[in-house]
Amino acid sequence: MTQSFDDFLAAASLPEWSVALCLAGHLVAEGDRVTAELAAVGPATSLGDRRRADLQDQLVELQEQMRDATRTFRLRAMASKAWVRYYGGWPTRGEGEGSDAWQDRLWPVCIDLVSRICVDPVMTPGQVEQLAERLHSRAWNKLVSSCLGVNVGEVDVPNFVAGSGPTQDSEPA
């Protein structure tokens, strides 16, 4: 069956991504510390060795706190022509330009990008800057990278593991 252009047009929409970020940087740092300490302890050597179990308990508690401090940002890509124009206007690093000068010029561009791409919550550039000043670098980098990615990344049918059950062919014999 041949489909019409209108059928294709009706199915088209701009890509949207969700990015979940733990906003509590102190918990991220504490999680890193406990994880590193747990790796250094190694496996328990006897039933009396509680250090490993204590660290695992701490990590479980931290993960719960981190889940409570996690927020999901919904991002929507720009239309293709608008993206090409927008991205084409981005600054490039000048020859011999120092890292600090380059980052100072790139910072407002990243702020603007997030304010344009994040649709939930809707944020002005000023609000994005306020948020950026409080976020740890991993969360900020992930947010900016995701805003870029939703515009240039691959859009595919996701494989939702939780929603897929075994088929007759995949069941054990």
DSSP file (Angstrom, degrees, kcal/mol; ACC not computed):
  #  RESIDUE AA STRUCTURE BP1 BP2  ACC     N-H-->O    O-->H-N    N-H-->O    O-->H-N    TCO  KAPPA ALPHA  PHI   PSI    X-CA   Y-CA   Z-CA
    1    1 A M              0   0    0      0, 0.0     2,-0.3     0, 0.0     0, 0.0   0.000 360.0 360.0 360.0 128.0    0.0    0.0    0.0
    2    2 A T        -     0   0    0      1,-0.0     2,-0.3     0, 0.0     0, 0.0  -0.651 360.0-146.2 -84.0 135.2    1.4    3.3   -1.0
    3    3 A Q        -     0   0    0     -2,-0.3     2,-0.2     1,-0.0    -1,-0.0  -0.735  13.1-124.0-100.7 152.4    1.3    6.1    1.5
    4    4 A S    >>  -     0   0    0     -2,-0.3     4,-1.6     1,-0.1     3,-0.5  -0.482  24.2-110.9 -89.0 163.1    0.8    9.8    0.7
    5    5 A F  H 3> S+     0   0    0      1,-0.2     4,-3.0     2,-0.2     5,-0.2   0.888 119.3  60.0 -56.7 -40.1    3.1   12.6    1.7
    6    6 A D  H 3> S+     0   0    0      1,-0.2     4,-2.3     2,-0.2    -1,-0.2   0.842 100.9  54.4 -60.3 -33.8    0.4   13.8    4.1
    7    7 A D  H <> S+     0   0    0     -3,-0.5     4,-1.2     2,-0.2    -1,-0.2   0.925 111.8  44.0 -64.1 -43.8    0.6   10.5    5.9
    8    8 A F  H  X S+     0   0    0     -4,-1.6     4,-0.9     1,-0.2     3,-0.4   0.927 113.5  50.3 -65.6 -45.3    4.3   11.0    6.4
    9    9 A L  H >< S+     0   0    0     -4,-3.0     3,-0.7     1,-0.2    -2,-0.2   0.886 107.4  54.1 -61.5 -40.0    3.9   14.6    7.4
   10   10 A A  H 3< S+     0   0    0     -4,-2.3    -1,-0.2     1,-0.2    -2,-0.2   0.809 109.3  48.8 -65.2 -29.2    1.2   13.7    9.9
   11   11 A A  H 3< S+     0   0    0     -4,-1.2    -1,-0.2    -3,-0.4    -2,-0.2   0.632  92.2 100.7 -84.6 -13.8    3.6   11.2   11.6
   12   12 A A    <<  +     0   0    0     -4,-0.9     2,-0.3    -3,-0.7    -3,-0.0  -0.481  40.6 153.0 -79.7 140.0    6.5   13.7   11.8
   13   13 A S        -     0   0    0     -2,-0.2     3,-0.1     3,-0.0    -2,-0.0  -0.973  48.3 -89.0-154.8 161.1    7.5   15.5   15.0
   14   14 A L        -     0   0    0     -2,-0.3    65,-0.1     1,-0.1   137,-0.1  -0.465  53.3-100.3 -71.4 142.5   10.6   17.0   16.5
   15   15 A P        -     0   0    0      0, 0.0    62,-2.6     0, 0.0     2,-0.4  -0.309  37.6-163.3 -62.4 145.3   12.6   14.6   18.6
   16   16 A E  E     -A   76   0A   0     60,-0.2     2,-0.3    -3,-0.1    60,-0.2  -0.992   6.3-174.2-129.6 141.0   12.3   14.8   22.4
   17   17 A W  E     -A   75   0A   0     58,-1.8    58,-3.4    -2,-0.4     2,-0.4  -0.918  14.9-144.1-127.2 155.4   14.6   13.4   25.0
   18   18 A S  E     -A   74   0A   0     -2,-0.3     2,-0.4    56,-0.2    56,-0.2  -0.970  13.1-168.0-116.5 138.9   14.4   13.2   28.7
   19   19 A V  E     -A   73   0A   0     54,-2.5    54,-2.8    -2,-0.4     2,-0.5  -0.983   8.1-153.3-130.3 121.9   17.5   13.6   30.9
   20   20 A A  E     -A   72   0A   0     -2,-0.4     2,-0.4    52,-0.2    52,-0.2  -0.815  17.6-176.7 -95.8 127.4   17.4   12.7   34.6
   21   21 A L  E     -A   71   0A   0     50,-2.8    50,-2.5    -2,-0.5     2,-0.7  -0.985  28.8-133.2-128.5 132.4   20.0   14.6   36.7
   22   22 A C  E     -A   70   0A   0     -2,-0.4    48,-0.3    48,-0.3   117,-0.1  -0.758  21.7-167.5 -77.8 117.2   20.8   14.3   40.4
   23   23 A L        +     0   0    0     46,-2.5     2,-1.3    -2,-0.7    -1,-0.2   0.585  62.4  90.8 -85.6 -10.5   20.9   17.9   41.3
   24   24 A A    >>  -     0   0    0     45,-0.2     4,-1.5     1,-0.2     3,-1.0  -0.693  52.9-177.6 -91.7  90.6   22.5   17.4   44.7
   25   25 A G  H 3> S+     0   0    0     -2,-1.3     4,-2.4   109,-0.3     5,-0.2   0.811  78.6  61.2 -58.7 -33.8   26.2   17.6   44.0
   26   26 A H  H 3> S+     0   0    0      1,-0.2     4,-2.0     2,-0.2    -1,-0.3   0.854 104.6  49.3 -65.1 -32.3   27.2   16.8   47.6
   27   27 A L  H <> S+     0   0    0     -3,-1.0     4,-2.6     2,-0.2    -1,-0.2   0.874 108.6  52.8 -72.5 -36.4   25.5   13.4   47.3
   28   28 A V  H  X S+     0   0    0     -4,-1.5     4,-2.3     2,-0.2    -2,-0.2   0.935 111.2  46.8 -61.6 -45.8   27.2   12.7   44.0
   29   29 A A  H  X S+     0   0    0     -4,-2.4     4,-2.2     2,-0.2    -2,-0.2   0.907 112.8  48.7 -63.4 -42.0   30.6   13.4   45.7
   30   30 A E  H  X S+     0   0    0     -4,-2.0     4,-2.7     2,-0.2     5,-0.2   0.894 109.8  52.4 -66.1 -39.0   29.7   11.3   48.7
   31   31 A G  H  X S+     0   0    0     -4,-2.6     4,-2.4     2,-0.2    -2,-0.2   0.901 109.2  49.9 -61.9 -41.2   28.6    8.5   46.4
   32   32 A D  H  X S+     0   0    0     -4,-2.3     4,-2.3     2,-0.2    -2,-0.2   0.914 111.7  49.1 -61.9 -42.7   32.0    8.7   44.6
   33   33 A R  H  X S+     0   0    0     -4,-2.2     4,-2.4     2,-0.2    -2,-0.2   0.937 113.3  44.6 -63.7 -47.5   33.8    8.6   47.9
   34   34 A V  H  X S+     0   0    0     -4,-2.7     4,-2.6     1,-0.2    -1,-0.2   0.895 112.8  52.3 -66.2 -39.8   31.9    5.6   49.2
   35   35 A T  H  X S+     0   0    0     -4,-2.4     4,-2.1    -5,-0.2    -1,-0.2   0.918 111.3  46.7 -62.0 -43.6   32.2    3.7   45.9
   36   36 A A  H  X S+     0   0    0     -4,-2.3     4,-1.8     2,-0.2    -2,-0.2   0.909 113.2  48.9 -64.7 -41.9   36.0    4.3   45.8
   37   37 A E  H  X S+     0   0    0     -4,-2.4     4,-1.6     1,-0.2    -2,-0.2   0.892 110.0  52.0 -65.2 -38.6   36.3    3.2   49.5
   38   38 A L  H  X S+     0   0    0     -4,-2.6     4,-1.2     1,-0.2    -1,-0.2   0.895 108.7  50.4 -63.9 -40.5   34.2    0.1   48.7
   39   39 A A  H  < S+     0   0    0     -4,-2.1    -1,-0.2     1,-0.2    -2,-0.2   0.856 110.4  50.5 -65.5 -34.3   36.5   -0.8   45.8
   40   40 A A  H  < S+     0   0    0     -4,-1.8    -1,-0.2     1,-0.2    -2,-0.2   0.794 102.7  60.2 -74.9 -28.0   39.6   -0.4   48.0
   41   41 A V  H  < S-     0   0    0     -4,-1.6    -1,-0.2    -5,-0.1    -2,-0.2   0.871  90.2-163.1 -69.2 -36.7   38.2   -2.7   50.8
   42   42 A G     <  -     0   0    0     -4,-1.2    -1,-0.1    10,-0.1     3,-0.1  -0.205  40.1 -23.8  77.8-177.2   37.9   -5.7   48.5
   43   43 A P  S    S-     0   0    0      0, 0.0     2,-0.1     0, 0.0     9,-0.0  -0.295  77.2 -94.8 -69.2 151.7   35.8   -8.8   49.3
   44   44 A A        -     0   0    0      1,-0.1     3,-0.1     5,-0.0     6,-0.0  -0.407  30.6-161.8 -64.3 138.8   34.9   -9.6   52.9
   45   45 A T        +     0   0    0      1,-0.2     2,-0.3    -2,-0.1    -1,-0.1   0.631  67.8   6.1-100.0 -16.7   37.4  -12.1   54.3
   46   46 A S  S >  S-     0   0    0      3,-0.1     3,-1.5     1,-0.1    -1,-0.2  -0.973  77.5-100.3-156.8 167.5   35.3  -13.4   57.3
   47   47 A L  T 3  S+     0   0    0     -2,-0.3    -1,-0.1     1,-0.3    -3,-0.0   0.768 120.3  59.3 -64.1 -24.1   31.8  -13.1   58.8
   48   48 A G  T 3  S+     0   0    0      1,-0.1     2,-1.2     2,-0.0    -1,-0.3   0.581  78.1 100.1 -80.9  -9.6   33.2  -10.6   61.3
   49   49 A D    <   +     0   0    0     -3,-1.5     4,-0.4     1,-0.2     3,-0.1  -0.658  40.0 161.9 -82.3  99.1   34.4   -8.2   58.5
   50   50 A R     >  +     0   0    0     -2,-1.2     4,-3.0     1,-0.1     5,-0.2   0.557  49.6  88.9 -94.9 -10.5   31.6   -5.6   58.6
   51   51 A R  H  > S+     0   0    0      1,-0.2     4,-2.3     2,-0.2     5,-0.2   0.919  90.7  45.8 -58.1 -46.5   33.4   -2.8   56.7
   52   52 A R  H  > S+     0   0    0      1,-0.2     4,-2.3     2,-0.2    -1,-0.2   0.930 114.7  47.5 -62.5 -45.7   32.3   -3.9   53.3
   53   53 A A  H  > S+     0   0    0     -4,-0.4     4,-2.3     1,-0.2    -1,-0.2   0.891 111.1  52.0 -63.2 -40.1   28.7   -4.5   54.4
   54   54 A D  H  X S+     0   0    0     -4,-3.0     4,-2.3     1,-0.2    -1,-0.2   0.915 110.7  47.6 -62.7 -42.7   28.6   -1.1   56.1
   55   55 A L  H  X S+     0   0    0     -4,-2.3     4,-2.4    -5,-0.2    -2,-0.2   0.890 110.5  51.8 -66.4 -39.0   29.9    0.6   53.0
   56   56 A Q  H  X S+     0   0    0     -4,-2.3     4,-2.2     2,-0.2    -1,-0.2   0.901 109.8  49.8 -63.3 -40.0   27.3   -1.2   50.8
   57   57 A D  H  X S+     0   0    0     -4,-2.3     4,-2.2     2,-0.2    -2,-0.2   0.910 110.2  50.6 -63.7 -41.9   24.6    0.0   53.2
   58   58 A Q  H  X S+     0   0    0     -4,-2.3     4,-2.6     1,-0.2    -2,-0.2   0.908 110.0  50.5 -60.5 -41.8   25.9    3.5   53.0
   59   59 A L  H  X S+     0   0    0     -4,-2.4     4,-2.5     2,-0.2    -2,-0.2   0.896 108.6  50.8 -65.6 -41.1   25.8    3.3   49.2
   60   60 A V  H  X S+     0   0    0     -4,-2.2     4,-1.8     2,-0.2    -1,-0.2   0.923 112.1  47.8 -61.5 -44.2   22.2    2.0   49.1
   61   61 A E  H  X S+     0   0    0     -4,-2.2     4,-2.2     1,-0.2    -2,-0.2   0.914 112.1  49.5 -63.3 -43.4   21.2    4.9   51.4
   62   62 A L  H  X S+     0   0    0     -4,-2.6     4,-2.8     1,-0.2    -2,-0.2   0.899 108.0  53.8 -62.6 -40.8   23.0    7.4   49.2
   63   63 A Q  H  X S+     0   0    0     -4,-2.5     4,-2.3     2,-0.2    -1,-0.2   0.889 108.5  49.7 -62.2 -38.7   21.4    6.0   46.1
   64   64 A E  H  X S+     0   0    0     -4,-1.8     4,-1.9     2,-0.2    -1,-0.2   0.925 112.1  47.3 -65.1 -44.4   18.0    6.5   47.6
   65   65 A Q  H  X S+     0   0    0     -4,-2.2     4,-1.3     1,-0.2    -2,-0.2   0.886 111.4  51.9 -62.9 -38.3   18.8   10.1   48.6
   66   66 A M  H  < S+     0   0    0     -4,-2.8     4,-0.2     2,-0.2    -2,-0.2   0.887 106.6  53.0 -66.9 -38.6   20.1   10.7   45.1
   67   67 A R  H >< S+     0   0    0     -4,-2.3     3,-1.2     1,-0.2    -1,-0.2   0.910 108.2  51.2 -60.8 -40.8   16.9    9.3   43.5
   68   68 A D  H 3< S+     0   0    0     -4,-1.9    -1,-0.2     1,-0.2    -2,-0.2   0.799 111.8  47.3 -65.8 -27.9   15.0   11.8   45.7
   69   69 A A  T 3< S+     0   0    0     -4,-1.3   -46,-2.5    -5,-0.1     2,-0.4   0.307  91.0 106.9 -95.5   7.8   17.2   14.7   44.4
   70   70 A T  E <   -A   22   0A   0     -3,-1.2     2,-0.4   -48,-0.3   -48,-0.3  -0.730  47.1-173.3 -92.9 135.4   16.9   13.6   40.8
   71   71 A R  E     -A   21   0A   0    -50,-2.5   -50,-2.8    -2,-0.4     2,-0.5  -0.941  18.7-131.5-124.5 148.2   14.8   15.7   38.4
   72   72 A T  E     -A   20   0A   0     -2,-0.4     2,-0.4   -52,-0.2   -52,-0.2  -0.882  15.0-159.9-105.2 127.5   13.9   15.0   34.8
   73   73 A F  E     -A   19   0A   0    -54,-2.8   -54,-2.5    -2,-0.5     2,-0.5  -0.884   9.8-145.3-102.8 133.0   14.4   17.6   32.2
   74   74 A R  E     -AB  18 120A   0     46,-2.6    45,-2.7    -2,-0.4    46,-1.4  -0.881  17.9-166.1-102.2 128.9   12.4   17.2   28.9
   75   75 A L  E     -AB  17 118A   0    -58,-3.4   -58,-1.8    -2,-0.5     2,-0.4  -0.869   8.1-164.8-116.5 144.2   14.2   18.5   25.8
   76   76 A R  E     -A   16   0A   0     41,-2.6   -60,-0.2    -2,-0.4    75,-0.1  -0.997  21.7-123.6-131.4 131.6   12.9   19.2   22.3
   77   77 A A        -     0   0    0    -62,-2.6     2,-0.2    -2,-0.4    74,-0.1  -0.243  26.6-112.9 -65.8 155.4   15.0   19.6   19.2
   78   78 A M        -     0   0    0      1,-0.1    -1,-0.1     2,-0.1    39,-0.0  -0.506  43.8 -88.2 -78.2 157.6   14.8   22.7   17.1
   79   79 A A     >  -     0   0    0     -2,-0.2     4,-2.7     1,-0.1     5,-0.2  -0.369  47.0-106.0 -61.7 151.5   13.4   22.4   13.6
   80   80 A S  H  > S+     0   0    0      1,-0.2     4,-2.6     2,-0.2     5,-0.2   0.876 117.1  45.6 -52.8 -49.9   16.1   21.5   11.1
   81   81 A K  H  > S+     0   0    0      1,-0.2     4,-2.1     2,-0.2    -1,-0.2   0.910 114.5  48.7 -64.4 -42.0   16.5   24.9    9.4
   82   82 A A  H  > S+     0   0    0      1,-0.2     4,-2.7     2,-0.2    -1,-0.2   0.896 112.1  49.9 -64.1 -39.7   16.4   26.7   12.7
   83   83 A W  H  X S+     0   0    0     -4,-2.7     4,-3.4     2,-0.2     5,-0.4   0.925 109.0  50.8 -65.2 -44.7   19.1   24.4   14.1
   84   84 A V  H  X S+     0   0    0     -4,-2.6     4,-1.9    -5,-0.2    -1,-0.2   0.919 114.6  44.0 -60.4 -43.5   21.4   24.8   11.1
   85   85 A R  H  X S+     0   0    0     -4,-2.1     4,-0.8    -5,-0.2    -1,-0.2   0.933 117.1  45.9 -65.3 -45.4   21.1   28.6   11.4
   86   86 A Y  H >< S+     0   0    0     -4,-2.7     3,-1.0     1,-0.2    -2,-0.2   0.958 116.8  42.0 -63.7 -52.7   21.6   28.5   15.2
   87   87 A Y  H >< S+     0   0    0     -4,-3.4     3,-1.7     1,-0.3    -1,-0.2   0.847 108.1  61.2 -67.5 -33.4   24.5   26.1   15.3
   88   88 A G  H 3< S+     0   0    0     -4,-1.9    -1,-0.3    -5,-0.4    -2,-0.2   0.745 100.9  56.0 -63.5 -22.5   26.1   27.8   12.3
   89   89 A G  T << S+     0   0    0     -3,-1.0    -1,-0.3    -4,-0.8    -2,-0.2   0.411  80.4 119.0 -90.0   1.2   26.3   30.9   14.4
   90   90 A W  S <  S-     0   0    0     -3,-1.7     2,-0.1    -4,-0.2    16,-0.1  -0.368  70.9-107.2 -67.1 146.6   28.2   29.3   17.2
   91   91 A P        -     0   0    0      0, 0.0     2,-0.3     0, 0.0    -1,-0.1  -0.373  27.5-143.9 -71.2 153.0   31.7   30.7   18.0
   92   92 A T        -     0   0    0     -2,-0.1     2,-0.4     0, 0.0     0, 0.0  -0.856  29.8 -96.0-112.0 154.6   34.8   28.8   17.0
   93   93 A R        -     0   0    0     -2,-0.3     3,-0.1     1,-0.1     2,-0.1  -0.538  43.0-126.2 -72.9 126.4   37.9   28.8   19.1
   94   94 A G    >   -     0   0    0     -2,-0.4     3,-2.3     1,-0.1     2,-0.2  -0.369  31.4 -90.8 -73.0 150.6   40.4   31.3   17.8
   95   95 A E  T 3  S+     0   0    0      1,-0.3    -1,-0.1    -2,-0.1     3,-0.1  -0.426 114.8   6.3 -61.3 126.7   43.9   30.3   16.9
   96   96 A G  T 3  S+     0   0    0      1,-0.3     2,-0.3    -2,-0.2    -1,-0.3   0.484  92.6 149.3  78.0   2.2   46.0   30.8   20.0
   97   97 A E    <   -     0   0    0     -3,-2.3    -1,-0.3     1,-0.1    -4,-0.0  -0.535  46.8-122.0 -71.6 128.8   43.0   31.6   22.1
   98   98 A G     >  -     0   0    0     -2,-0.3     4,-2.4    -3,-0.1     5,-0.2  -0.236  18.9-111.2 -68.9 159.9   43.5   30.5   25.7
   99   99 A S  H  > S+     0   0    0      1,-0.2     4,-2.7     2,-0.2     5,-0.2   0.891 115.9  51.4 -59.8 -43.2   41.2   28.0   27.4
  100  100 A D  H  > S+     0   0    0      2,-0.2     4,-2.2     1,-0.2    -1,-0.2   0.919 111.3  47.0 -63.2 -43.7   39.7   30.6   29.8
  101  101 A A  H  > S+     0   0    0      2,-0.2     4,-1.7     1,-0.2    -1,-0.2   0.915 113.6  48.6 -64.5 -42.8   38.9   33.1   27.0
  102  102 A W  H  X S+     0   0    0     -4,-2.4     4,-2.2     1,-0.2    -2,-0.2   0.927 112.0  48.1 -63.0 -45.7   37.3   30.3   24.9
  103  103 A Q  H  X S+     0   0    0     -4,-2.7     4,-2.2     1,-0.2    -1,-0.2   0.860 108.3  55.6 -65.4 -34.7   35.2   29.1   27.8
  104  104 A D  H  < S+     0   0    0     -4,-2.2    -1,-0.2    -5,-0.2    -2,-0.2   0.867 111.9  43.4 -64.3 -35.7   34.1   32.6   28.6
  105  105 A R  H  X S+     0   0    0     -4,-1.7     4,-0.5     1,-0.2    -2,-0.2   0.828 115.8  47.8 -77.6 -31.9   32.9   33.0   25.1
  106  106 A L  H  X S+     0   0    0     -4,-2.2     4,-2.1     1,-0.2     3,-0.5   0.810  95.1  75.5 -78.7 -30.2   31.2   29.6   25.0
  107  107 A W  H  X S+     0   0    0     -4,-2.2     4,-2.3     1,-0.2     5,-0.2   0.904  95.4  46.2 -51.8 -53.2   29.4   29.9   28.3
  108  108 A P  H  > S+     0   0    0      0, 0.0     4,-2.4     0, 0.0    -1,-0.2   0.833 110.4  55.5 -63.8 -28.3   26.6   32.2   27.2
  109  109 A V  H  X S+     0   0    0     -4,-0.5     4,-2.6    -3,-0.5    -2,-0.2   0.919 108.6  47.0 -67.3 -43.0   26.1   30.0   24.1
  110  110 A C  H  X S+     0   0    0     -4,-2.1     4,-2.4     2,-0.2     5,-0.2   0.902 111.4  51.6 -64.4 -41.4   25.6   26.9   26.3
  111  111 A I  H  X S+     0   0    0     -4,-2.3     4,-2.1    -5,-0.2    -2,-0.2   0.941 112.0  46.3 -58.7 -48.0   23.2   28.9   28.6
  112  112 A D  H  X S+     0   0    0     -4,-2.4     4,-1.8     1,-0.2    -2,-0.2   0.901 109.8  54.7 -62.9 -42.1   21.2   30.0   25.5
  113  113 A L  H  X S+     0   0    0     -4,-2.6     4,-2.2     1,-0.2     3,-0.3   0.941 109.1  46.5 -57.6 -49.9   21.1   26.5   24.1
  114  114 A V  H  X S+     0   0    0     -4,-2.4     4,-2.5     1,-0.2    -1,-0.2   0.902 110.9  52.5 -62.2 -40.6   19.7   25.0   27.3
  115  115 A S  H  < S+     0   0    0     -4,-2.1     8,-0.4     1,-0.2    -1,-0.2   0.827 114.0  43.6 -66.5 -29.4   17.1   27.7   27.5
  116  116 A R  H  < S+     0   0    0     -4,-1.8    -1,-0.2    -3,-0.3    -2,-0.2   0.837 120.8  37.9 -80.4 -34.4   15.9   27.1   23.9
  117  117 A I  H  < S+     0   0    0     -4,-2.2   -41,-2.6    -5,-0.2     2,-0.6   0.800  94.0  85.7 -93.4 -31.9   15.9   23.2   24.1
  118  118 A C  E  <> +B   75   0A   0     -4,-2.5     5,-0.5    -5,-0.3   -43,-0.3  -0.609  45.1 170.8 -76.5 118.3   14.6   22.5   27.6
  119  119 A V  E   5 +C  122   0B   0    -45,-2.7     3,-0.4    -2,-0.6   -44,-0.2   0.540  59.1  68.4-105.3 -10.3   10.8   22.5   27.4
  120  120 A D  E   5S+B   74   0A   0    -46,-1.4   -46,-2.6     1,-0.6    -1,-0.3  -0.756 110.7  21.3-153.6 105.7   10.1   21.2   30.9
  121  121 A P  T   5S-     0   0    0      0, 0.0    -1,-0.6     0, 0.0     2,-0.4   0.475  96.2-141.4 -80.0 150.9   10.9   23.1   32.9
  122  122 A V  B   5 -C  119   0B   0     -3,-0.4     2,-0.4    -2,-0.1    -3,-0.1  -0.635  28.9-176.4 -72.5 132.0   10.7   26.1   30.7
  123  123 A M      < -     0   0    0     -5,-0.5    -5,-0.1    -8,-0.4    -3,-0.0  -0.992  24.1-135.0-136.6 141.5   13.6   28.4   31.7
  124  124 A T     >  -     0   0    0     -2,-0.4     4,-2.5     1,-0.1     5,-0.2  -0.455  40.1-102.8 -78.7 163.5   14.9   31.8   30.6
  125  125 A P  H  > S+     0   0    0      0, 0.0     4,-2.4     0, 0.0     5,-0.2   0.891 125.0  54.5 -55.4 -37.9   18.6   32.2   30.0
  126  126 A G  H  > S+     0   0    0      1,-0.2     4,-1.9     2,-0.2     5,-0.1   0.894 109.0  46.7 -62.5 -39.8   18.8   34.0   33.4
  127  127 A Q  H  > S+     0   0    0      2,-0.2     4,-2.5     1,-0.2    -1,-0.2   0.883 110.3  52.7 -69.8 -38.0   17.2   31.0   35.1
  128  128 A V  H  X S+     0   0    0     -4,-2.5     4,-3.1     1,-0.2    -2,-0.2   0.918 108.8  50.8 -61.7 -41.9   19.5   28.5   33.3
  129  129 A E  H  X S+     0   0    0     -4,-2.4     4,-1.9     2,-0.2    -2,-0.2   0.906 109.1  50.8 -63.5 -40.6   22.5   30.5   34.5
  130  130 A Q  H  X S+     0   0    0     -4,-1.9     4,-0.6     2,-0.2    -1,-0.2   0.926 113.5  45.5 -60.5 -44.2   21.2   30.4   38.1
  131  131 A L  H >X S+     0   0    0     -4,-2.5     4,-1.5     1,-0.2     3,-1.4   0.927 110.1  53.9 -64.0 -45.3   20.8   26.6   37.8
  132  132 A A  H 3< S+     0   0    0     -4,-3.1    -1,-0.2     1,-0.3    -2,-0.2   0.848 102.2  58.5 -59.7 -35.5   24.2   26.2   36.1
  133  133 A E  H 3< S+     0   0    0     -4,-1.9    -1,-0.3     1,-0.2    -2,-0.2   0.712 112.8  40.1 -68.2 -19.3   25.9   28.0   39.0
  134  134 A R  H << S+     0   0    0     -3,-1.4  -109,-0.3    -4,-0.6    -1,-0.2   0.633  97.1  93.6-102.2 -17.8   24.4   25.4   41.4
  135  135 A L  S  < S-     0   0    0     -4,-1.5     2,-0.1    -3,-0.1  -112,-0.1  -0.465  76.8-118.0 -79.3 147.2   24.9   22.3   39.4
  136  136 A H     >  -     0   0    0     -2,-0.1     4,-2.3  -113,-0.1     3,-0.4  -0.470  35.9-105.4 -74.4 157.8   28.0   20.1   39.7
  137  137 A S  H  > S+     0   0    0      1,-0.2     4,-2.9     2,-0.2     5,-0.2   0.817 117.0  56.6 -61.9 -34.1   30.0   19.8   36.4
  138  138 A R  H  > S+     0   0    0      2,-0.2     4,-2.1     1,-0.2    -1,-0.2   0.931 110.7  44.1 -62.9 -43.5   28.8   16.3   35.6
  139  139 A A  H  > S+     0   0    0     -3,-0.4     4,-2.3     2,-0.2    -2,-0.2   0.925 115.4  47.9 -67.2 -43.8   25.1   17.3   35.7
  140  140 A W  H  X S+     0   0    0     -4,-2.3     4,-2.6     1,-0.2     5,-0.2   0.938 113.0  48.1 -62.3 -46.7   25.8   20.5   33.7
  141  141 A N  H  X S+     0   0    0     -4,-2.9     4,-2.7     1,-0.2     5,-0.2   0.891 111.7  50.0 -62.2 -39.2   27.8   18.8   31.1
  142  142 A K  H  X S+     0   0    0     -4,-2.1     4,-2.2    -5,-0.2    -1,-0.2   0.897 111.2  49.3 -66.3 -39.5   25.2   16.1   30.7
  143  143 A L  H  X S+     0   0    0     -4,-2.3     4,-2.0     2,-0.2    -2,-0.2   0.942 114.8  43.1 -65.0 -48.0   22.4   18.7   30.3
  144  144 A V  H  X S+     0   0    0     -4,-2.6     4,-2.0     2,-0.2    -2,-0.2   0.927 114.7  50.4 -64.2 -45.0   24.3   20.7   27.7
  145  145 A S  H  X S+     0   0    0     -4,-2.7     4,-3.0    -5,-0.2    -1,-0.2   0.883 110.2  50.5 -60.9 -38.7   25.4   17.5   25.8
  146  146 A S  H  X S+     0   0    0     -4,-2.2     4,-2.5     2,-0.2    -1,-0.2   0.872 106.7  54.3 -68.1 -36.5   21.9   16.2   25.8
  147  147 A C  H  X S+     0   0    0     -4,-2.0     4,-0.5     2,-0.2    -2,-0.2   0.884 113.9  42.3 -64.6 -37.8   20.6   19.6   24.4
  148  148 A L  H >X S+     0   0    0     -4,-2.0     4,-1.6     1,-0.2     3,-1.1   0.934 113.7  53.2 -68.3 -46.8   23.2   19.1   21.6
  149  149 A G  H 3X S+     0   0    0     -4,-3.0     4,-3.4     1,-0.3    -2,-0.2   0.838  99.6  59.1 -61.4 -37.6   22.4   15.5   21.2
  150  150 A V  H 3< S+     0   0    0     -4,-2.5    -1,-0.3     1,-0.2   -73,-0.2   0.777 112.1  43.5 -64.7 -23.2   18.6   15.9   20.8
  151  151 A N  H << S+     0   0    0     -3,-1.1    -1,-0.2    -4,-0.5    -2,-0.2   0.774 131.8  18.0 -90.0 -29.2   19.4   18.1   17.7
  152  152 A V  H  < S+     0   0    0     -4,-1.6    -2,-0.2     2,-0.1    -3,-0.2   0.500 100.7 102.5-121.6  -7.7   22.1   16.0   16.1
  153  153 A G  S  < S-     0   0    0     -4,-3.4     2,-0.2    -5,-0.3    -4,-0.0  -0.224  79.8 -86.1 -79.3 168.2   21.8   12.5   17.6
  154  154 A E        -     0   0    0      1,-0.0     2,-0.6    -2,-0.0    -1,-0.1  -0.502  33.4-151.0 -71.3 135.8   20.2    9.4   16.1
  155  155 A V        +     0   0    0     -2,-0.2     2,-0.3    -3,-0.1    -1,-0.0  -0.963  33.3 153.0-110.2 120.3   16.5    9.0   16.6
  156  156 A D        -     0   0    0     -2,-0.6     0, 0.0     0, 0.0     0, 0.0  -0.856  54.1 -83.4-140.6 169.6   15.6    5.4   16.6
  157  157 A V        -     0   0    0     -2,-0.3     2,-0.0     1,-0.0    -2,-0.0  -0.712  54.0-130.3 -77.6 118.4   12.9    3.1   18.0
  158  158 A P        -     0   0    0      0, 0.0     2,-0.9     0, 0.0    -1,-0.0  -0.325   5.3-129.1 -71.4 154.0   14.1    2.4   21.6
  159  159 A N        -     0   0    0     -2,-0.0     2,-1.0     5,-0.0     3,-0.1  -0.864  21.7-161.1-102.2  98.2   14.3   -1.2   22.9
  160  160 A F    >>  -     0   0    0     -2,-0.9     3,-0.5     1,-0.2     4,-0.5  -0.706   5.5-170.2 -85.0 102.6   12.4   -1.0   26.2
  161  161 A V  G >4 S+     0   0    0     -2,-1.0     3,-1.2     1,-0.2    -1,-0.2   0.895  82.9  54.5 -61.0 -43.0   13.6   -4.1   28.1
  162  162 A A  G 34 S+     0   0    0      1,-0.3    -1,-0.2    -3,-0.1    -2,-0.1   0.796 109.7  48.2 -65.2 -27.6   11.0   -3.8   30.8
  163  163 A G  G <4 S+     0   0    0     -3,-0.5     2,-0.6     2,-0.0    -1,-0.3   0.477  97.3  81.7 -92.3  -2.2    8.1   -3.8   28.3
  164  164 A S    <<  -     0   0    0     -3,-1.2     3,-0.1    -4,-0.5    -5,-0.0  -0.900  59.4-168.2-110.4 126.2    9.3   -6.7   26.2
  165  165 A G        -     0   0    0     -2,-0.6     2,-0.1     1,-0.1    -2,-0.0  -0.523  38.4 -75.2-100.1 172.4    8.5  -10.2   27.3
  166  166 A P        -     0   0    0      0, 0.0     2,-0.2     0, 0.0    -1,-0.1  -0.385  44.8-141.6 -67.2 145.0    9.9  -13.4   26.0
  167  167 A T    >>  -     0   0    0      1,-0.1     4,-1.0    -2,-0.1     3,-0.7  -0.516  31.5 -98.7 -95.9 172.3    8.6  -14.6   22.7
  168  168 A Q  G >4 S+     0   0    0      1,-0.3     3,-0.5     2,-0.2    -1,-0.1   0.894 125.9  50.9 -58.7 -38.2    7.9  -18.2   21.8
  169  169 A D  G 34 S+     0   0    0      1,-0.2    -1,-0.3    -3,-0.0     0, 0.0   0.753 110.2  49.1 -71.5 -22.7   11.3  -18.4   20.0
  170  170 A S  G <4 S+     0   0    0     -3,-0.7    -1,-0.2     2,-0.1    -2,-0.2   0.536  85.6 104.6 -97.4  -5.4   13.2  -16.9   23.0
  171  171 A E  S << S-     0   0    0     -4,-1.0    -3,-0.0    -3,-0.5    -4,-0.0  -0.469  84.1 -96.9 -73.4 146.1   11.7  -19.2   25.7
  172  172 A P              0   0    0      0, 0.0    -1,-0.1     0, 0.0    -2,-0.1  -0.307 360.0 360.0 -61.9 145.9   14.0  -22.0   27.0
  173  173 A A              0   0    0     -3,-0.1    -2,-0.0     0, 0.0    -3,-0.0   0.458 360.0 360.0 -82.0 360.0   13.4  -25.3   25.4
